[in-house]
Amino acid sequence: MFEKNKLHSAVIAASAALLGSTAVDAAPRQIEQVTVTATKRSSSAQDIPVTVQALGEQNLENLNVTNFDDYIRHMPNVTSGGRGPGQSSIYIRGMATDTIATQLSQANGTAPNVALYVDEAPVSVGGRNLDVYVTDIERVEVLKGPQGTLFGASSQAGTVRLITNKPVIDEFELGVEAGLASTKDGEMSDTLESVVNLPLVEGKLAARVAAYQSNEGGYIDNVAGTYTPDPEVNPAWAGLPVESATNEDLVEEDFNDASYRGARIGVKYLINDNWEALVQHTHQDLDADGVFDHDPEDVGDLEVQRYFEDSLEDSFDLTSWTLEGRLAALDVVYTGAYLDREVEQSMDYTGYNDVGGYVAYYTCDYVDSCYDPTKGYVGLVENTRTSHELRFSTPEEHALRLTAGAFYEDVEILDRGNFVYNSIIDLGFPENYPRGWSPDTLDPNKATVIDPSARPAGVAFFNDITRTEEQLAFFGELSYDLTNELTATVGLRQYDIDVELLGSANSSFGNSPQFSEGVDLDLYGDNLDSKWAEAGVETPLNESDVITKFTLSYTPSSDVLLYATYSEGFRPPAFNRGGGNGNETTTVPYTVTTDTVDNYEAGWKTSLMDYSLQFNGSIYQVDWSNIQTSVFDPSVYFLFYLDNALDAKIRGIEADVTWLPTDKLQIIGAFSYNDTEITKVPASAVNVAPEGSELALSPPLQMNLRARYDWTVSGFDAYWQVGAQYSDEAWSSIVVQPNDRFRQDAYTTVDASVGLREMNWGAELYAENLTDERAELFINTLDNSKRITTNRPLTMGVRLTYDF
């Protein structure tokens, strides 16, 4: 371990790209420390044998980080795939395969393999990252490699943690920040943030309130167009009269605007000299219109043609509580949280006409008419999550140290997703009820049906699905100093997790010429409750196991830390709605199990040249087996389904450097390189990339470089800063059919800023994406319309701050 009297000069751990602190410490030529809790103890990031990168509060401010996309792009070896605010998944060290359609991610998607935490609260959910606005955040921590022993399910490739600022006893603080920005060929953006820390009872009680509103102007246009189904693209339309759809009512410039509005309040109470309590509550509303991917090939730069309204309302309330103190020599922490999130989304699905095997069946009467081909999705997803953790730690100064505890969580996702086909009204399709229900046969015991009522006219398909996870785990990490320089750590986590997928997936069956008036029209779909029983599939699906972690760390001097780690991670198992469908060679499995991860890594952390230079890094190999992923075989099941479909190997290296060549100049750089390879594809895994292929969303090379210069002019503290980020080419998916795997281009983006500050006031001019680069962040064909999620075009803005 590093000597504790040197902690004030340690640097932020593995400050990957644009990381670390930028302010020059009081001691000249020394890099500021960032304290993290990656080991469930407060330690210098530079002092623990864990690959952890952290963006401290000053760094978040310097980089103008405000949301999920901002902090992800400043972390090398961290990528994401998705289609806009609140609709992405995080990937670390190249451990990615593909991103399932947002419309299906809750009903039939995998759990994420990177866990997202807000303080001590796990908030992960597949396909819909919790997009928390970054205001009054102490730091963002990224723990790379499996963290399952301490952080549990979904910490399979790593863990991302947003750590908020807490109330400070006996200190008044007031801060206000306002900003205005202009985006090239787009709308204006504005932000207003405030924070106040209030001492309420001297020496005992304090409250902290942070509030924010950010309006991000759009930059993608929905342009006029006409859509006509093409029988050469989809043979389902062959020989049928075809009607066209127009989007004249939806044409709009810069239609992809987004707004974040919210507040967080925390209250801290010092019970006595040994115990304190903290309660925090956060509420946020995220509203977005339009789409954040464009179609430069068929429509134009920053342009799309959409035929059904695209909108998103994503609201959450997160309440957390912590009680911590000492019992004799033990540090004890109990923490709990309750997340209540509701997402209402509408999106265009007209592109399904080009891929649906039976889509004409719901659009044409097979006599003389095909009706309006416009199609859309309207969904409501509710997510509640309750978690509790009780842990204790023995004194840090002892040669033998233990952190151990118990964890419990209960997760419920309610998914009501309606697929709207206007044509079925003209075809006279019946009202659609959940499978097994009708107005005359309502069964009060069918508790798994969320909404037993008929769906609105025009709903051809819908999900009424409840997905639950319940987990109980016991964990511990034991460290022993074998010598003054050598420490061994053993971590274990025993978990028991139950997963259920209940309810029904439904569609109307039949079209008008085949059924006459008075004939009882059947309903087609999967009543999942009955399906599992008929197939002999036990519910809930239970999985239990013990995962491990072993670390040896060596400190030959107070300036150098070397370590080697073996670690494992896990994520919950899952059900398939289409389980049991099959043909002669392939059968959709009813369930998929957790995938296996064996991670081997060796790392180093160094502070050199009188602590003015930090050089950290790690090399690693990840053996990833029975990978949970979505596959597509239209001859078996006309939707994507899940399978333990692949094995893969990842070899990589990552490193970062922070250097203070003078007291005024700081240079920060980082890179990562991953060699990903699919090593095994079983015969049942059809339409996926062959053995030897690269994984998806895994750029081999990523690099960041930033320089900041601080000086004094006319009594003001002045600075300039410039930074660049590079990401290599990457594949968009492992699925090769139907035409889903594309090579995403490499890209480089450049940001710059200049500012002045005196004791209380500050002003900054900044520019993001100076070269107006169109980064290919994610290419998707999720509704058979190829589009590219891109970054915001050249944006220039001003920020004003006041701190009292």
HELIX and SHEET records of a PDB file:
HELIX    1   1 LYS A    4  SER A    9  5                                   6    
HELIX    2   2 ALA A   45  ASP A   47  5                                   3    
HELIX    3   3 GLU A   57  ASN A   62  1                                   6    
HELIX    4   4 PHE A   68  ARG A   73  1                                   6    
HELIX    5   5 SER A  105  ASN A  108  1                                   4    
HELIX    6   6 GLY A  148  PHE A  151  1                                   4    
HELIX    7   7 PRO A  235  TRP A  237  5                                   3    
HELIX    8   8 THR A  350  ASP A  354  5                                   5    
HELIX    9   9 VAL A  359  TYR A  362  5                                   4    
HELIX   10  10 SER A  423  ASP A  426  1                                   4    
HELIX   11  11 SER A  512  GLN A  514  5                                   3    
HELIX   12  12 LEU A  528  ALA A  535  1                                   8    
SHEET    1   A 2 THR A  35  VAL A  36  0                                        
SHEET    2   A 2 SER A  43  SER A  44 -1                                        
SHEET    1   B 5 VAL A  52  GLY A  56  0                                        
SHEET    2   B 5 ILE A 137  LYS A 144 -1                                        
SHEET    3   B 5 GLY A 158  THR A 164 -1                                        
SHEET    4   B 5 VAL A 114  VAL A 118  1                                        
SHEET    5   B 5 ALA A 121  PRO A 122 -1                                        
SHEET    1   C 2 VAL A  78  GLY A  82  0                                        
SHEET    2   C 2 SER A  88  ILE A  92 -1                                        
SHEET    1   D23 LEU A 523  ASN A 527  0                                        
SHEET    2   D23 LEU A 486  SER A 508 -1                                        
SHEET    3   D23 VAL A 459  ASP A 481 -1                                        
SHEET    4   D23 LEU A 400  TYR A 421 -1                                        
SHEET    5   D23 LYS A 375  SER A 393 -1                                        
SHEET    6   D23 LEU A 330  ASP A 348 -1                                        
SHEET    7   D23 SER A 311  LEU A 327 -1                                        
SHEET    8   D23 TRP A 275  ASP A 289 -1                                        
SHEET    9   D23 ALA A 258  LEU A 270 -1                                        
SHEET   10   D23 LEU A 205  GLU A 216 -1                                        
SHEET   11   D23 MET A 188  VAL A 201 -1                                        
SHEET   12   D23 GLU A 173  THR A 183 -1                                        
SHEET   13   D23 THR A 795  ASP A 803 -1                                        
SHEET   14   D23 TRP A 761  GLU A 768 -1                                        
SHEET   15   D23 TYR A 747  ARG A 757 -1                                        
SHEET   16   D23 PHE A 716  SER A 727 -1                                        
SHEET   17   D23 LEU A 701  VAL A 713 -1                                        
SHEET   18   D23 LEU A 665  LYS A 680 -1                                        
SHEET   19   D23 TYR A 637  TRP A 659 -1                                        
SHEET   20   D23 LEU A 613  ASP A 633 -1                                        
SHEET   21   D23 THR A 596  LEU A 608 -1                                        
SHEET   22   D23 VAL A 560  SER A 567 -1                                        
SHEET   23   D23 LEU A 541  SER A 557 -1                                        
SHEET    1   E 2 ASP A 221  ASN A 222  0                                        
SHEET    2   E 2 GLU A 303  VAL A 304  1                                        
SHEET    1   F 2 THR A 226  TYR A 227  0                                        
SHEET    2   F 2 ALA A 245  THR A 246 -1                                        
SHEET    1   G 3 ASP A 293  HIS A 294  0                                        
SHEET    2   G 3 ARG A 787  THR A 789 -1                                        
SHEET    3   G 3 PHE A 778  ASN A 780 -1                                        
SHEET    1   H 2 ALA A 574  PHE A 575  0                                        
SHEET    2   H 2 THR A 591  VAL A 592 -1                                        
SHEET    1   I 2 ALA A 730  TRP A 731  0                                        
SHEET    2   I 2 ARG A 743  GLN A 744 -1                                        
END                                                                             
